[in-house]
Amino acid sequence: MIRLTGFNNIDFYLNSDLIEKIEITPDTVITTTNGKKFVVKDTPEEIINKIIKFRQKIMTPVVEVIE
């Protein structure tokens, strides 16, 4: 789950596994796999970085156990 800021300045969490695409229209629009759209203040680059950080965070314990 990643934390995003909607255009109404309210933060919310989104399951990043459900993101199908991110559009720049000039606003950032996230479309999920079920067709729901979210307009957010975060840039696509910020969203991608949040997804990477989240996945690194949840995968780190698995990597340590395997080693």
C-alpha positions as CSV (number, residue, x, y, z in Angstrom):
1,M,0.0,0.0,0.0
2,I,1.3,3.4,-0.9
3,R,0.2,6.8,0.5
4,L,-1.1,9.3,-2.0
5,T,-2.6,12.8,-1.8
6,G,-5.9,13.3,-3.6
7,F,-6.7,16.7,-5.3
8,N,-8.9,17.4,-2.3
9,N,-5.7,17.4,-0.1
10,I,-6.9,14.2,1.7
11,D,-4.3,11.4,2.0
12,F,-5.3,7.9,1.2
13,Y,-3.6,4.5,0.8
14,L,-3.8,2.6,-2.5
15,N,-2.9,-1.1,-3.1
16,S,-0.1,-0.6,-5.7
17,D,-0.7,-4.1,-7.1
18,L,-4.0,-2.8,-8.5
19,I,-2.5,0.0,-10.5
20,E,-3.0,-0.6,-14.2
21,K,-1.7,2.7,-15.6
22,I,-0.7,6.3,-14.6
23,E,-1.6,9.1,-16.9
24,I,-0.3,12.7,-17.1
25,T,-3.3,14.7,-18.4
26,P,-1.8,17.5,-17.0
27,D,-3.1,16.1,-13.7
28,T,-1.9,12.7,-12.6
29,V,-4.6,10.1,-13.0
30,I,-4.2,6.5,-11.7
31,T,-6.4,3.8,-13.2
32,T,-6.8,0.6,-11.3
33,T,-7.4,-2.9,-12.7
34,N,-11.1,-2.6,-11.9
35,G,-11.4,0.7,-13.9
36,K,-11.6,3.0,-10.9
37,K,-9.7,6.3,-11.5
38,F,-8.0,8.5,-8.9
39,V,-6.7,12.0,-9.6
40,V,-3.8,12.7,-7.3
41,K,-1.3,15.5,-6.6
42,D,1.7,13.1,-6.7
43,T,3.7,13.0,-9.9
44,P,4.2,9.7,-11.7
45,E,7.8,9.7,-10.7
46,E,6.9,10.1,-7.0
47,I,4.3,7.3,-7.3
48,I,6.8,4.9,-8.9
49,N,9.4,5.7,-6.2
50,K,6.8,5.0,-3.5
51,I,6.0,1.7,-5.1
52,I,9.7,0.8,-5.3
53,K,10.3,1.7,-1.6
54,F,7.2,-0.2,-0.5
55,R,8.3,-3.3,-2.4
56,Q,11.8,-3.1,-1.1
57,K,10.4,-2.8,2.4
58,I,8.2,-5.9,2.2
59,M,10.9,-8.0,0.4
60,T,13.9,-7.2,2.6
61,P,12.9,-9.7,5.3
62,V,12.5,-12.5,2.7
63,V,16.0,-11.8,1.2
64,E,17.6,-11.9,4.7
65,V,16.0,-15.3,5.5
66,I,17.1,-16.7,2.2
67,E,20.7,-15.7,2.7
